[in-house]
């Protein structure tokens, strides 16, 4: 989520769905529910909703044995560096 100025906000969601159309519908519904549920968003409205496909490269990473699709190492949890 980031501010665009003049009271505009862009919100990004990570959605897994069987198709791009389904992902867009899910993202739109989640956004509409958030606007309806939070009093701070009472006067806000949704300007648009779109989705982007995940590149085939990342899909293949998920198929490799023992891989979870991560391209970055997890931080060390028991140090001050995380």
C-alpha positions in Angstrom: 0.0 0.0 0.0 1.3 3.5 -0.8 0.0 7.0 -1.0 -0.3 8.7 -4.4 -1.1 12.2 -3.1 -4.3 14.1 -2.9 -5.8 11.4 -0.7 -5.3 8.6 -3.2 -3.9 5.2 -2.1 -2.8 2.2 -4.1 -3.2 -1.2 -2.5 -1.5 -4.3 -3.8 -2.8 -7.8 -3.1 -1.2 -11.2 -3.8 -3.9 -13.5 -5.0 -3.7 -17.0 -6.3 -6.5 -18.0 -8.6 -7.1 -20.2 -11.6 -7.3 -17.3 -14.0 -6.5 -13.6 -14.4 -10.2 -12.8 -14.5 -10.8 -14.7 -11.2 -7.9 -12.9 -9.6 -9.2 -9.5 -10.5 -12.7 -10.5 -9.2 -11.2 -11.7 -5.9 -9.1 -8.5 -5.5 -12.1 -6.3 -6.3 -14.3 -8.1 -3.8 -11.7 -8.0 -1.0 -11.2 -4.3 -1.7 -14.9 -3.5 -1.6 -15.3 -5.5 1.7 -12.4 -3.6 3.2 -14.0 -0.2 2.2 -17.4 -1.3 3.6 -16.0 -2.7 6.9 -13.7 0.2 8.0 -15.3 3.4 9.1 -12.1 5.4 8.1 -12.9 4.5 4.5 -16.6 5.7 4.7 -16.1 8.3 2.0 -13.6 6.3 -0.1 -14.3 4.5 -3.3 -12.6 2.0 -5.6 -11.3 3.6 -8.8 -10.1 0.4 -10.5 -8.8 -3.1 -10.0 -6.4 -5.1 -12.2 -4.1 -8.1 -11.9 -0.9 -9.2 -13.4 0.1 -12.7 -14.4 3.1 -14.4 -12.6 5.9 -15.1 -15.0 6.4 -18.7 -16.0 9.8 -18.6 -14.4 8.2 -18.3 -10.9 5.7 -21.1 -11.7 8.6 -23.4 -12.5 10.4 -22.5 -9.3 7.4 -23.8 -7.4 7.6 -27.1 -9.2 11.2 -27.9 -8.2 11.5 -30.5 -5.4 12.1 -28.9 -2.0 11.4 -25.3 -3.3 8.7 -23.0 -2.0 9.1 -20.4 -4.8 11.3 -18.1 -2.7 14.0 -16.2 -4.5 15.5 -14.6 -1.4 16.8 -16.3 1.7 14.8 -15.9 4.9 16.3 -13.6 7.5 18.1 -15.2 10.5 15.3 -15.1 13.1 17.5 -15.2 16.3 19.7 -12.2 15.6 19.2 -8.4 15.5 19.7 -8.5 11.7 16.2 -9.7 11.0 
